[in-house]
């Protein structure tokens, strides 16, 4: 069921994001508006467009949210893997999407200060707070069994 819904959500997102879909909807609204004089702009005529657009909007919110959630999760997984793979990257950034808004705001402020300093010609520095944790340091601290599992999964992807 979940795969079917994901497929449907992806297909719908692709179709509704195209210019021709927008043009078709615009034409539909223009046809509706043009029929106003025929129906004397009565309440039923207005109810047709209101009900139709409300139902479509209601359903599209869920389909678009599903697509965005999956895209964001995939992006986080890819970024976490890149952080883990790059030896000089600060591994504390892995999984930061699970932090509170306040914690994220602090990290963002530090990163922005770093960026301003770099653009001003100053050398890059580690983010304040906890010392930077490198992926190889984190891996070295893991029990031997966890390191073996990680290396095996890394080799399988190569």
Backbone as CSV, one residue per row, in Angstrom:
resi,resn,N_x,N_y,N_z,CA_x,CA_y,CA_z,C_x,C_y,C_z
1,UNK,0.824,-1.193,0.000,0.000,0.000,0.000,0.875,1.267,0.000
2,UNK,1.935,1.239,0.836,2.798,2.422,0.939,3.528,2.683,-0.381
3,UNK,4.011,1.621,-1.034,4.692,1.797,-2.324,3.736,2.364,-3.365
4,UNK,2.522,1.873,-3.366,1.520,2.352,-4.313,1.233,3.835,-4.076
5,UNK,1.092,4.222,-2.796,0.847,5.624,-2.478,2.037,6.490,-2.890
6,UNK,3.266,6.025,-2.608,4.461,6.777,-2.995,4.531,6.960,-4.507
7,UNK,4.231,5.910,-5.242,4.230,5.994,-6.709,3.179,7.003,-7.177
8,UNK,1.976,6.917,-6.603,0.902,7.839,-6.963,1.282,9.278,-6.625
9,UNK,1.878,9.491,-5.433,2.278,10.841,-5.011,3.346,11.400,-5.946
10,UNK,4.333,10.586,-6.318,5.379,11.034,-7.242,4.811,11.385,-8.607
11,UNK,3.954,10.514,-9.123,3.359,10.757,-10.440,2.509,12.029,-10.422
12,UNK,1.736,12.198,-9.370,0.887,13.386,-9.252,1.740,14.649,-9.158
13,UNK,2.822,14.586,-8.367,3.703,15.750,-8.225,4.341,16.123,-9.561
14,UNK,4.723,15.116,-10.340,5.323,15.398,-11.655,4.301,16.041,-12.593
15,UNK,3.112,15.483,-12.607,2.078,15.985,-13.522,1.633,17.390,-13.126
16,UNK,1.387,17.600,-11.833,0.863,18.899,-11.399,1.915,19.999,-11.427
17,UNK,3.177,19.632,-11.501,4.228,20.632,-11.544,4.591,21.088,-12.944
18,UNK,3.881,20.638,-13.939,4.194,20.992,-15.326,3.400,22.219,-15.782
19,UNK,3.978,22.978,-16.700,3.270,24.177,-17.193,1.930,23.855,-17.835
20,UNK,1.840,22.726,-18.546,0.584,22.397,-19.228,-0.541,22.142,-18.233
21,UNK,-0.206,21.604,-17.065,-1.232,21.393,-16.045,-1.760,22.732,-15.556
22,UNK,-0.852,23.681,-15.346,-1.271,25.022,-14.930,-2.157,25.660,-15.998
23,UNK,-1.757,25.539,-17.252,-2.535,26.122,-18.352,-3.923,25.493,-18.417
24,UNK,-3.988,24.160,-18.235,-5.284,23.476,-18.263,-6.190,23.976,-17.127
25,UNK,-5.616,24.150,-15.950,-6.404,24.652,-14.818,-6.845,26.095,-15.053
26,UNK,-5.959,26.885,-15.615,-6.308,28.272,-15.926,-7.456,28.320,-16.933
27,UNK,-7.390,27.479,-17.969,-8.473,27.412,-18.954,-9.787,26.975,-18.312
28,UNK,-9.699,26.027,-17.400,-10.899,25.560,-16.703,-11.545,26.707,-15.918
29,UNK,-10.737,27.510,-15.250,-11.259,28.651,-14.494,-11.851,29.691,-15.452
30,UNK,-11.195,29.912,-16.581,-11.724,30.865,-17.559,-13.063,30.395,-18.139
31,UNK,-13.175,29.102,-18.412,-14.449,28.553,-18.909,-15.520,28.732,-17.837
32,UNK,-15.171,28.426,-16.602,-16.128,28.615,-15.498,-16.571,30.079,-15.426
33,UNK,-15.609,30.995,-15.491,-15.940,32.426,-15.413,-16.817,32.849,-16.586
34,UNK,-16.532,32.302,-17.764,-17.316,32.666,-18.957,-18.750,32.169,-18.869
35,UNK,-18.973,31.094,-18.111,-20.339,30.575,-17.978,-21.147,31.325,-16.916
36,UNK,-20.525,32.275,-16.252,-21.221,33.050,-15.220,-22.508,33.687,-15.701
37,UNK,-22.468,34.401,-16.825,-23.712,35.029,-17.298,-24.805,34.008,-17.631
38,UNK,-24.403,32.835,-18.140,-25.397,31.805,-18.478,-26.131,31.353,-17.216
39,UNK,-25.406,31.196,-16.130,-26.007,30.750,-14.865,-26.381,31.919,-13.954
40,UNK,-26.311,33.118,-14.504,-26.685,34.338,-13.794,-25.895,34.515,-12.490
41,UNK,-24.657,34.040,-12.512,-23.741,34.175,-11.367,-24.385,33.718,-10.060
42,UNK,-25.211,32.664,-10.129,-25.936,32.227,-8.932,-25.022,31.459,-7.962
43,UNK,-25.579,31.112,-6.824,-24.800,30.447,-5.774,-24.301,29.070,-6.206
44,UNK,-25.097,28.323,-6.931,-24.672,26.996,-7.394,-23.470,27.124,-8.319
45,UNK,-23.483,28.101,-9.195,-22.357,28.351,-10.104,-21.089,28.639,-9.297
46,UNK,-21.200,29.451,-8.259,-20.051,29.763,-7.405,-19.615,28.548,-6.590
47,UNK,-20.594,27.766,-6.147,-20.305,26.590,-5.327,-19.503,25.543,-6.105
48,UNK,-19.744,25.454,-7.410,-19.020,24.478,-8.235,-17.519,24.727,-8.164
49,UNK,-17.077,25.950,-8.385,-15.647,26.246,-8.381,-15.087,26.179,-6.967
50,UNK,-15.844,26.672,-5.989,-15.369,26.637,-4.606,-15.170,25.208,-4.111
51,UNK,-16.128,24.355,-4.348,-16.035,22.964,-3.899,-14.916,22.233,-4.631
52,UNK,-14.862,22.406,-5.935,-13.819,21.723,-6.718,-12.417,22.104,-6.290
53,UNK,-12.172,23.396,-6.160,-10.823,23.830,-5.781,-10.491,23.448,-4.342
54,UNK,-11.451,23.462,-3.461,-11.208,23.071,-2.068,-10.826,21.600,-1.973
55,UNK,-11.541,20.754,-2.649,-11.254,19.316,-2.613,-9.880,19.031,-3.211
56,UNK,-9.599,19.620,-4.344,-8.295,19.392,-4.994,-7.160,19.898,-4.107
57,UNK,-7.317,21.063,-3.545,-6.284,21.624,-2.663,-6.075,20.743,-1.446
58,UNK,-7.139,20.294,-0.828,-7.069,19.441,0.351,-6.277,18.170,0.048
59,UNK,-6.581,17.512,-1.052,-5.897,16.267,-1.401,-4.437,16.508,-1.818
60,UNK,-4.206,17.582,-2.543,-2.840,17.880,-3.009,-1.892,18.171,-1.857
61,UNK,-2.379,18.761,-0.784,-1.521,19.043,0.370,-0.871,17.757,0.868
62,UNK,-1.629,16.692,0.977,-1.093,15.434,1.487,-0.126,14.790,0.501
63,UNK,-0.443,14.850,-0.775,0.452,14.266,-1.774,1.779,15.021,-1.844
64,UNK,1.709,16.332,-1.836,2.928,17.132,-1.905,3.750,16.965,-0.629
65,UNK,3.098,16.920,0.520,3.817,16.747,1.786,4.529,15.406,1.811
66,UNK,3.886,14.357,1.312,4.516,13.037,1.249,5.772,13.079,0.399
67,UNK,5.685,13.690,-0.758,6.831,13.794,-1.659,7.951,14.597,-1.013
68,UNK,7.624,15.709,-0.390,8.643,16.543,0.250,9.294,15.835,1.430
69,UNK,8.521,15.108,2.220,9.082,14.376,3.357,10.093,13.329,2.898
70,UNK,9.751,12.592,1.858,10.666,11.574,1.353,11.912,12.194,0.744
71,UNK,11.743,13.283,-0.003,12.900,13.977,-0.580,13.828,14.509,0.510
72,UNK,13.252,15.086,1.549,14.066,15.617,2.653,14.800,14.491,3.381
73,UNK,14.122,13.382,3.637,14.767,12.255,4.323,15.921,11.705,3.487
74,UNK,15.711,11.587,2.190,16.785,11.101,1.311,17.958,12.078,1.300
75,UNK,17.669,13.368,1.267,18.732,14.374,1.274,19.526,14.323,2.573
76,UNK,18.833,14.172,3.703,19.528,14.072,4.987,20.434,12.845,5.014
77,UNK,19.940,11.720,4.527,20.748,10.502,4.512,21.989,10.680,3.643
78,UNK,21.827,11.311,2.492,22.967,11.546,1.604,23.980,12.483,2.247
79,UNK,23.490,13.554,2.853,24.396,14.512,3.497,25.119,13.871,4.681
80,UNK,24.391,13.076,5.480,25.029,12.397,6.605,26.131,11.452,6.129
81,UNK,25.872,10.754,5.037,26.881,9.851,4.492,28.102,10.630,4.004
82,UNK,27.883,11.771,3.368,29.014,12.590,2.917,29.821,13.122,4.100
83,UNK,29.140,13.556,5.135,29.843,14.042,6.329,30.673,12.916,6.923
84,UNK,30.085,11.732,6.982,30.804,10.588,7.533,32.012,10.235,6.663
85,UNK,31.867,10.331,5.366,32.921,9.907,4.446,34.086,10.887,4.382
86,UNK,33.831,12.165,4.580,34.892,13.165,4.488,35.602,13.244,5.828
87,UNK,36.863,12.907,5.835,37.640,12.813,7.082,37.708,14.127,7.849
88,UNK,37.752,15.258,7.166,37.892,16.545,7.848,36.554,17.155,8.253
89,UNK,35.453,16.539,7.848,34.134,17.085,8.179,33.825,16.869,9.656
90,UNK,33.080,17.780,10.235,32.670,17.681,11.629,31.463,16.747,11.704
91,UNK,31.663,15.577,12.266,30.611,14.556,12.307,29.460,14.938,13.236
92,UNK,29.624,15.987,14.037,28.509,16.428,14.884,27.343,16.932,14.048
93,UNK,27.568,17.213,12.760,26.489,17.676,11.898,25.580,16.531,11.447
94,UNK,26.018,15.307,11.634,25.191,14.159,11.247,23.948,14.138,12.135
95,UNK,22.782,14.161,11.522,21.514,14.058,12.244,21.056,15.328,12.932
96,UNK,21.613,16.487,12.575,21.203,17.716,13.278,19.754,18.099,12.996
97,UNK,19.146,17.479,11.990,17.745,17.793,11.718,16.837,17.362,12.867
98,UNK,17.370,16.550,13.801,16.578,16.089,14.943,16.742,16.982,16.170
99,UNK,17.566,18.020,16.069,17.766,18.940,17.185,16.560,19.873,17.328
100,UNK,16.507,20.552,18.454,15.424,21.519,18.667,15.695,22.762,17.817
101,UNK,14.682,23.588,17.666,14.847,24.830,16.904,15.917,25.720,17.534
102,UNK,15.947,25.753,18.854,16.925,26.581,19.552,18.354,26.069,19.282
103,UNK,18.540,24.762,19.352,19.865,24.180,19.092,20.292,24.441,17.647
104,UNK,19.361,24.292,16.724,19.673,24.556,15.315,20.002,26.025,15.081
105,UNK,19.286,26.915,15.755,19.549,28.350,15.604,20.954,28.697,16.080
106,UNK,21.400,28.076,17.170,22.755,28.320,17.666,23.803,27.851,16.658
107,UNK,23.594,26.674,16.105,24.536,26.150,15.112,24.538,27.042,13.875
108,UNK,23.367,27.438,13.413,23.268,28.297,12.236,23.973,29.627,12.465
109,UNK,23.809,30.198,13.646,24.475,31.467,13.955,25.995,31.296,13.903
110,UNK,26.504,30.198,14.439,27.950,29.936,14.410,28.446,29.750,12.976
111,UNK,27.685,28.994,12.184,28.081,28.751,10.794,28.068,30.063,10.010
112,UNK,27.069,30.898,10.250,27.005,32.183,9.558,28.163,33.095,9.949
113,UNK,28.539,33.084,11.244,29.703,33.863,11.679,30.971,33.354,10.998
114,UNK,31.080,32.038,10.896,32.226,31.430,10.214,32.275,31.881,8.757
115,UNK,31.140,31.859,8.095,31.083,32.255,6.685,31.487,33.717,6.514
116,UNK,30.999,34.583,7.384,31.364,35.994,7.303,32.867,36.184,7.503
117,UNK,33.439,35.443,8.445,34.878,35.540,8.694,35.676,35.060,7.482
118,UNK,35.244,33.974,6.886,35.931,33.434,5.706,35.860,34.427,4.556
119,UNK,34.686,35.028,4.346,34.532,36.012,3.271,35.344,37.283,3.532
120,UNK,35.649,37.520,4.808,36.473,38.679,5.165,37.966,38.356,5.079
121,UNK,38.295,37.117,4.693,39.688,36.736,4.515,40.332,36.093,5.724
122,UNK,39.556,35.803,6.771,40.107,35.154,7.965,40.098,33.638,7.757
123,UNK,40.995,32.921,8.423,41.021,31.456,8.259,39.798,30.802,8.901
124,UNK,39.396,29.670,8.347,38.257,28.931,8.874,38.611,28.352,10.239
125,UNK,37.628,28.355,11.143,37.824,27.800,12.476,36.687,26.849,12.784
126,UNK,36.949,25.958,13.743,35.911,25.017,14.165,34.786,25.777,14.846
127,UNK,33.592,25.218,14.795,32.447,25.824,15.464,32.655,25.713,16.965
128,UNK,32.323,26.782,17.678,32.515,26.808,19.124,31.577,25.815,19.797
129,UNK,31.802,25.584,21.057,30.999,24.616,21.801,31.810,23.354,21.949
130,UNK,31.228,22.248,21.625,31.947,20.978,21.697,33.064,20.978,20.660
131,UNK,34.154,20.288,20.949,35.197,20.201,19.926,34.695,19.396,18.729
132,UNK,35.265,19.683,17.588,34.856,18.976,16.372,35.104,17.486,16.528
133,UNK,34.176,16.705,16.050,34.312,15.251,16.092,34.425,14.755,14.664
134,UNK,35.476,14.077,14.351,35.694,13.546,13.010,35.151,12.128,12.932
135,UNK,34.734,11.748,11.751,34.135,10.430,11.562,35.090,9.319,11.978
136,UNK,36.388,9.435,11.644,37.330,8.375,12.007,37.531,8.302,13.515
137,UNK,37.434,9.448,14.230,37.544,9.450,15.683,36.331,8.766,16.311
138,UNK,35.156,9.071,15.758,33.937,8.451,16.271,33.989,6.947,16.049
139,UNK,34.446,6.538,14.868,34.523,5.120,14.555,35.513,4.413,15.476
140,UNK,36.624,5.071,15.802,37.629,4.472,16.675,37.084,4.244,18.079
141,UNK,36.132,5.084,18.505,35.537,4.955,19.836,34.484,3.856,19.906
142,UNK,34.027,3.358,18.757,32.982,2.342,18.723,33.551,0.989,19.143
143,UNK,32.705,0.119,19.703,33.165,-1.241,20.006,33.588,-1.936,18.715
144,UNK,34.493,-2.895,18.782,35.011,-3.550,17.568,33.922,-4.102,16.656
145,UNK,32.846,-4.652,17.203,31.783,-5.222,16.375,31.124,-4.140,15.523
146,UNK,30.863,-2.961,16.080,30.228,-1.863,15.335,31.130,-1.390,14.206
147,UNK,32.447,-1.342,14.432,33.377,-0.927,13.384,33.372,-1.931,12.243
148,UNK,33.308,-3.222,12.551,33.300,-4.257,11.527,32.059,-4.135,10.659
149,UNK,30.904,-3.908,11.291,29.646,-3.774,10.547,29.720,-2.567,9.631
150,UNK,30.242,-1.430,10.096,30.329,-0.211,9.290,31.255,-0.422,8.107
151,UNK,32.414,-1.043,8.334,33.348,-1.264,7.223,32.752,-2.201,6.188
152,UNK,32.052,-3.226,6.652,31.440,-4.184,5.716,30.399,-3.493,4.859
153,UNK,29.584,-2.619,5.463,28.564,-1.925,4.670,29.196,-0.912,3.725
154,UNK,30.309,-0.312,4.116,31.008,0.630,3.227,31.612,-0.098,2.032
155,UNK,32.173,-1.275,2.264,32.775,-2.052,1.165,31.703,-2.544,0.202
156,UNK,30.531,-2.887,0.743,29.451,-3.391,-0.112,28.981,-2.324,-1.079
157,UNK,29.059,-1.048,-0.684,28.638,0.040,-1.557,29.694,0.365,-2.607
158,UNK,30.943,0.010,-2.360,32.017,0.343,-3.310,31.974,-0.467,-4.567
